[in-house]
Amino acid sequence: MVIGLTGNIGSGKSTISQLMAELGAVVLSADKIGHEALQPYTETWQEVINTFGQEILKAGGEVDRQKLGEIVFNDAKALAKLNQIMHPRMYRIAEERIKELRQRGIRVIVLEAPLLIEAGWLPLVEQVWVTVAGEATVLQRLRQRNGLSKAQALARLHSQLPPEEKIKYADVVINTDVPLSKVEAQVKELWERLTSKMSERKPCQK
């Protein structure tokens, strides 16, 4: 079973994926896949530099994601260009990882991807889980966790599909705007329901 875990920035995806990992799932992070795809001197890296210029580089050649973020989260066309470069390559890496994990017999894979829907990654997953939280909570989390100003946080939020649109694709919606104990209880219940259903599946007859 491959679960696509999505939701806007600051909505609690990392908390849910951590809880799922503790219960036995293997988590694939789109953010980490993006880091991998953007390693210095790769074809993807070169294309990003050609598009956005040398000024987004750190001294060692690594892309300064904060500088790149300042460009793309304030310019819809720039963000679209970056996504056109990154998403197809990231999709191929995610597809390969999922295939490897399935071959190893992993029962539950969680693909944590903020842009699961926008990037067209739905064919990779069997269920979509969407995390949601109130805007005030999200802004507070982004200030505390990422050190973003309110304007920076809102720019990132508004660059993503609104939560109510993501919910249209959801098999499961998890509200993280509650005490952690309630989130934990909800995830545990979902896990038990999921694994119970998987145990009932009959082997495919060939």
Secondary structure as GFF3:
##gff-version 3
##sequence-region A 1 206
A	DSSP	beta_strand	2	6	.	.	.	ID=ss1
A	DSSP	alpha_helix	13	23	.	.	.	ID=ss2
A	DSSP	beta_strand	26	29	.	.	.	ID=ss3
A	DSSP	alpha_helix	30	37	.	.	.	ID=ss4
A	DSSP	alpha_helix	43	52	.	.	.	ID=ss5
A	DSSP	three_ten_helix	54	56	.	.	.	ID=ss6
A	DSSP	alpha_helix	65	72	.	.	.	ID=ss7
A	DSSP	alpha_helix	76	103	.	.	.	ID=ss8
A	DSSP	beta_strand	109	112	.	.	.	ID=ss9
A	DSSP	three_ten_helix	122	124	.	.	.	ID=ss10
A	DSSP	beta_strand	127	132	.	.	.	ID=ss11
A	DSSP	alpha_helix	135	146	.	.	.	ID=ss12
A	DSSP	alpha_helix	150	158	.	.	.	ID=ss13
A	DSSP	alpha_helix	163	167	.	.	.	ID=ss14
A	DSSP	beta_strand	172	175	.	.	.	ID=ss15
A	DSSP	alpha_helix	180	200	.	.	.	ID=ss16
###
